[in-house]
Amino acid sequence: MEGMGAADPATGQVGGPGRLWNRNFALLWQGQLVSSLGKQAFAVTAMLWLKEVTGSGSIMGLLMMSAMLPPVLLGPVAGVFVDRWDRRKIIAYTDIAGGLFVLAAALLFLLLPGAPSLLIGAVFAVTLATGLLDAFSQPSISSSVPKLVPAERLEAANGLNLSGIQLAVFGAQGGSGLLYTILGAPLLVLANALTYLYAGFTELFIRMPAREGGAEAAARAALHPWHRFRLEFGEGLRYLKGERGLLTLVLVYAVLNFLISPVLVILPFFAADYLGLGPAWYGYLMAAFGLGAVLGYLVAGAFPTRGRARELAINGSLVLQTLLTFACLYWREPAAELAIFLVIGITGGLMNVNFSTLIQLRVPPEYMGRVQGLMTTVCAGAMPLGMAVSGFLFDLAGQDVPLMFIASGGSSLVAVAGALAIKDYRDYLASR
């Protein structure tokens, strides 16, 4: 594998010409795969241990919320620092810091096994801390990929990155339960800490082009930190507001995340009660969705689309996803349901790769972190809000599964149709 190539002045790309698997991208990819495996394994271990010790669904729900909230709340703030600091160091040091936090929890599990209250507090503290670190690391990773691979291989790079994360989820969900039984929580948490530390150490060897300095950079460095933060945060907001197509795209995805939430919330009821297949089928449907997502990532990477072809790929996937929401209610055979969720996963994978690549191609590197942070807050923040509302409405409707699916699919279809009528939205999708 070759090392760092020369940067293209127009795009900032630095990967070897026509080569995806250059040294730097390979280091980033393997680091993210390993740290994601550790992250997911810790989450599964924490849930299994909390269930064993407390038996409380409320505590487990709070733990899940603790993992989701920091990136949503801190996204715009983190984006400012991602655009200012060395992204390579952010990626590596956040993994190393995550490893140290998890290592501290492992030591508590090993040394104080008879202090459950302290250990519960440690699990929550680590979950919050790693969520906080994710608020900085995730936009750094997305912003760095265009610097490490040629522009024409961005789809493939994003597909591989997302596939690695999804495979880590599969590996953690499939193996953590068995390893928890064999090793127990203390040793498994220790193993998870080592995955973080390994990933962070190897990521330190990634090479990226240096940021441009100059008189403007020197003038900003002389500003009071609060004034500089306000200046740079305001620049990110103005950039997003000035790109009407991008702003519309972000709002459309936020609305759709909110509207699809009922399906995610009531999926266990759908599998066990509506389909009558038993609670295990919730896991089977999620596995089919996850497998479909990996296939979608790989297909999008292998067959990149640009311009109007990308617009068709994204909007076609959105329409098909919403229509399949209704199909779930009609074809109730197990094989048909698995196939439907597989296709839903494929369309989601296609959309995510194309969406990520479009943002990387369109947004200038100096704004990438701030845009990614704002998008995380607006788009990702809509989903937990939608989940909270959906759970309340589901109980209010007498836990009527078909009604919730129809309401979710119908409102999503209306939202997609409304988006398709907006020229700025369509033109932005087809712009690169």
Backbone hydrogen bonds, N-H to C=O, Kabsch-Sander energy under -0.5 kcal/mol:
donor,donor_aa,acceptor,acceptor_aa,energy
5,G,14,V,-2.0
8,D,13,Q,-2.2
12,G,8,D,-3.4
19,R,16,G,-1.8
20,L,18,G,-0.5
22,N,20,L,-2.0
23,R,2,E,-2.7
26,A,22,N,-2.4
27,L,23,R,-1.9
28,L,24,N,-2.1
29,W,25,F,-3.1
30,Q,26,A,-2.5
31,G,27,L,-1.9
32,Q,28,L,-2.4
33,L,29,W,-2.3
34,V,30,Q,-2.4
35,S,31,G,-2.6
36,S,32,Q,-2.3
37,L,33,L,-1.9
38,G,34,V,-2.1
39,K,35,S,-2.7
40,Q,36,S,-2.8
41,A,37,L,-2.4
42,F,38,G,-2.5
43,A,39,K,-2.0
44,V,40,Q,-2.4
45,T,41,A,-2.7
46,A,42,F,-2.9
47,M,43,A,-2.1
48,L,44,V,-2.6
49,W,45,T,-2.7
50,L,46,A,-2.7
51,K,47,M,-2.3
52,E,48,L,-2.0
53,V,49,W,-2.6
54,T,50,L,-3.1
55,G,50,L,-1.2
57,G,55,G,-0.6
60,M,56,S,-1.4
61,G,57,G,-2.3
62,L,58,S,-2.3
63,L,59,I,-1.9
64,M,60,M,-2.0
65,M,61,G,-2.1
66,S,62,L,-2.2
67,A,63,L,-1.4
68,M,64,M,-1.4
69,L,65,M,-2.3
72,V,68,M,-1.1
73,L,69,L,-2.9
74,L,70,P,-2.7
75,G,71,P,-1.0
78,A,74,L,-3.2
79,G,75,G,-2.4
80,V,76,P,-1.1
80,V,77,V,-0.5
81,F,77,V,-1.2
82,V,78,A,-2.3
83,D,79,G,-1.8
84,R,80,V,-0.6
85,W,81,F,-3.0
87,R,85,W,-0.7
90,I,86,D,-2.0
91,I,87,R,-2.5
92,A,88,R,-2.4
93,Y,89,K,-3.3
94,T,90,I,-2.1
95,D,91,I,-1.3
96,I,92,A,-2.3
97,A,93,Y,-3.0
98,G,94,T,-2.4
99,G,95,D,-2.4
100,L,96,I,-2.1
101,F,97,A,-2.3
102,V,98,G,-2.5
103,L,99,G,-2.4
104,A,100,L,-2.2
105,A,101,F,-1.9
106,A,102,V,-2.4
107,L,103,L,-2.3
108,L,104,A,-1.8
109,F,105,A,-2.3
110,L,106,A,-2.3
111,L,107,L,-2.8
112,L,108,L,-2.7
115,A,112,L,-1.6
119,L,115,A,-2.1
120,I,116,P,-2.7
121,G,117,S,-2.1
122,A,118,L,-2.0
123,V,119,L,-2.4
124,F,120,I,-2.2
125,A,121,G,-2.5
126,V,122,A,-2.7
127,T,123,V,-2.2
128,L,124,F,-2.5
129,A,125,A,-2.5
130,T,126,V,-2.9
131,G,127,T,-1.8
132,L,128,L,-2.3
133,L,129,A,-2.3
134,D,130,T,-2.2
135,A,131,G,-1.3
136,F,132,L,-0.6
136,F,133,L,-1.0
137,S,133,L,-2.6
138,Q,134,D,-2.3
140,S,136,F,-1.0
141,I,137,S,-2.4
142,S,138,Q,-2.2
143,S,139,P,-2.1
144,S,140,S,-1.3
145,V,141,I,-1.7
147,K,144,S,-1.6
148,L,144,S,-0.7
148,L,145,V,-1.7
149,V,145,V,-1.2
153,R,150,P,-2.0
154,L,151,A,-1.4
157,A,153,R,-2.4
158,N,154,L,-3.0
159,G,155,E,-2.7
160,L,156,A,-2.3
161,N,157,A,-2.5
162,L,158,N,-2.6
163,S,159,G,-2.2
164,G,160,L,-2.4
165,I,161,N,-1.8
166,Q,162,L,-2.3
167,L,163,S,-2.8
168,A,164,G,-1.9
169,V,165,I,-1.8
170,F,166,Q,-2.3
171,G,167,L,-3.0
172,A,168,A,-2.7
173,Q,169,V,-2.9
174,G,170,F,-2.7
175,G,171,G,-2.5
176,S,172,A,-2.4
179,L,175,G,-2.7
180,Y,176,S,-2.7
181,T,177,G,-1.6
182,I,178,L,-2.0
183,L,179,L,-3.4
184,G,179,L,-0.8
184,G,180,Y,-1.1
188,L,184,G,-1.7
189,V,185,A,-2.7
190,L,186,P,-1.9
191,A,187,L,-2.2
192,N,188,L,-2.0
193,A,189,V,-1.9
194,L,190,L,-1.7
195,T,191,A,-1.5
196,Y,192,N,-1.6
197,L,193,A,-2.2
198,Y,194,L,-2.5
199,A,195,T,-2.3
200,G,196,Y,-2.6
201,F,197,L,-2.3
202,T,198,Y,-2.3
203,E,199,A,-2.1
204,L,200,G,-0.9
204,L,201,F,-0.8
205,F,202,T,-1.5
206,I,203,E,-1.6
218,A,214,G,-2.0
219,A,215,A,-2.4
220,R,216,E,-2.3
221,A,217,A,-2.1
222,A,218,A,-1.0
223,L,220,R,-1.5
228,R,224,H,-2.8
229,F,225,P,-2.4
230,R,226,W,-2.5
231,L,227,H,-2.3
232,E,228,R,-2.6
233,F,229,F,-3.0
234,G,230,R,-2.3
235,E,231,L,-1.8
236,G,232,E,-1.8
237,L,233,F,-2.0
238,R,234,G,-2.6
239,Y,235,E,-2.4
240,L,236,G,-2.2
241,K,237,L,-2.7
242,G,238,R,-2.2
243,E,239,Y,-1.3
244,R,242,G,-1.2
247,L,243,E,-2.9
248,T,244,R,-2.5
249,L,245,G,-2.1
250,V,246,L,-2.6
251,L,247,L,-2.2
252,V,248,T,-2.5
253,Y,249,L,-2.3
254,A,250,V,-2.1
255,V,251,L,-2.4
256,L,252,V,-2.4
257,N,253,Y,-2.4
258,F,254,A,-2.0
259,L,255,V,-2.4
260,I,256,L,-2.2
261,S,257,N,-0.6
261,S,258,F,-0.6
263,V,260,I,-0.9
264,L,260,I,-1.1
265,V,261,S,-2.3
266,I,262,P,-2.3
267,L,263,V,-0.6
270,F,266,I,-2.6
271,A,267,L,-2.5
272,A,268,P,-2.3
273,D,269,F,-2.3
274,Y,269,F,-1.7
275,L,270,F,-2.5
277,L,271,A,-2.1
278,G,272,A,-0.5
281,W,278,G,-1.4
282,Y,279,P,-1.5
283,G,279,P,-0.6
283,G,280,A,-0.6
284,Y,280,A,-1.4
285,L,281,W,-2.5
286,M,282,Y,-2.1
287,A,283,G,-2.2
288,A,284,Y,-2.3
289,F,285,L,-2.3
290,G,286,M,-2.5
291,L,287,A,-2.6
292,G,288,A,-2.4
293,A,289,F,-2.3
294,V,290,G,-2.0
295,L,291,L,-2.2
296,G,292,G,-2.7
297,Y,293,A,-2.6
298,L,294,V,-2.4
299,V,295,L,-2.7
300,A,296,G,-2.6
301,G,297,Y,-1.9
302,A,298,L,-2.3
303,F,299,V,-2.4
309,A,306,R,-1.4
310,R,307,G,-0.7
311,E,307,G,-1.8
312,L,308,R,-2.5
313,A,309,A,-2.1
314,I,310,R,-2.6
315,N,311,E,-2.7
316,G,312,L,-2.4
317,S,313,A,-1.6
318,L,314,I,-2.1
319,V,315,N,-2.5
320,L,316,G,-2.5
321,Q,317,S,-2.5
322,T,318,L,-2.0
323,L,319,V,-2.2
324,L,320,L,-2.2
325,T,321,Q,-0.9
326,F,322,T,-0.8
326,F,323,L,-0.8
327,A,323,L,-1.6
328,C,324,L,-1.8
329,L,325,T,-0.5
329,L,326,F,-1.0
330,Y,326,F,-0.9
330,Y,327,A,-0.6
331,W,327,A,-2.3
332,R,330,Y,-1.1
337,E,333,E,-2.4
338,L,334,P,-2.3
339,A,335,A,-2.1
340,I,336,A,-2.4
341,F,337,E,-2.5
342,L,338,L,-2.0
343,V,339,A,-2.2
344,I,340,I,-2.5
345,G,341,F,-2.1
346,I,342,L,-2.0
347,T,343,V,-2.6
348,G,344,I,-2.1
349,G,345,G,-2.4
350,L,346,I,-2.5
351,M,347,T,-2.3
352,N,348,G,-2.5
353,V,349,G,-2.1
354,N,350,L,-2.1
355,F,351,M,-2.9
356,S,352,N,-2.6
357,T,353,V,-2.4
358,L,354,N,-2.2
359,I,355,F,-2.1
360,Q,356,S,-2.2
361,L,357,T,-2.1
362,R,358,L,-2.3
363,V,359,I,-2.5
367,Y,364,P,-2.1
368,M,364,P,-0.7
368,M,365,P,-0.8
371,V,367,Y,-2.5
372,Q,368,M,-2.7
373,G,369,G,-2.5
374,L,370,R,-2.4
375,M,371,V,-2.5
376,T,372,Q,-2.2
377,T,373,G,-2.0
378,V,374,L,-2.4
379,C,375,M,-2.9
380,A,375,M,-0.7
380,A,376,T,-1.1
381,G,376,T,-0.8
381,G,377,T,-0.8
382,A,378,V,-0.7
382,A,379,C,-0.5
383,M,379,C,-0.6
383,M,380,A,-0.9
385,L,381,G,-1.1
386,G,382,A,-2.2
387,M,383,M,-2.6
388,A,384,P,-2.2
389,V,385,L,-2.1
390,S,386,G,-2.7
391,G,387,M,-2.4
392,F,388,A,-1.5
393,L,389,V,-2.5
394,F,390,S,-2.8
395,D,391,G,-1.8
396,L,392,F,-2.2
397,A,393,L,-2.1
398,G,395,D,-1.5
399,Q,394,F,-2.9
401,V,399,Q,-1.0
404,M,400,D,-1.8
405,F,401,V,-2.3
406,I,402,P,-2.8
407,A,403,L,-2.6
408,S,404,M,-2.5
409,G,405,F,-3.0
410,G,406,I,-2.9
411,S,407,A,-2.2
412,S,408,S,-2.1
413,L,409,G,-2.2
414,V,410,G,-2.0
415,A,411,S,-2.2
416,V,412,S,-2.5
417,A,413,L,-2.4
418,G,414,V,-2.4
419,A,415,A,-2.2
420,L,416,V,-2.4
421,A,417,A,-0.9
422,I,419,A,-1.8
423,K,421,A,-0.7
426,R,422,I,-1.9
427,D,423,K,-3.0
428,Y,424,D,-1.9
429,L,425,Y,-1.9
430,A,426,R,-1.4
431,S,428,Y,-1.3
